Amino acid sequence: MLVDLARTHAQQGEIEEAYERANEVLLTMIQLKSARVFQRMLDLRRELEPWKHTSYVKNLDEQIATLPYITQ
């Protein structure tokens, strides 16, 4: 799954790649309206906390903040 790939990139310090995969996850998540994927995305964001000051993570935060809360 794309979230797993994004997490792998994050764990390897490849933040740009993690961000790119996270964007793909966001697009898919919006279409699927999956609470499970939403939760995994939040887990990924927690893993990116050490890089919270990078433009990639800041952009990701902005995108997550605009998402509707998914409960399905």
ABEGO torsion letter per residue (X at the ends): XAAAAAAAAAAAGBAAAAAAAAAAAAAAAAAAGBAAAAAAAAAAAAAAAAAAABAAAAAAAAAAAABBBBAX
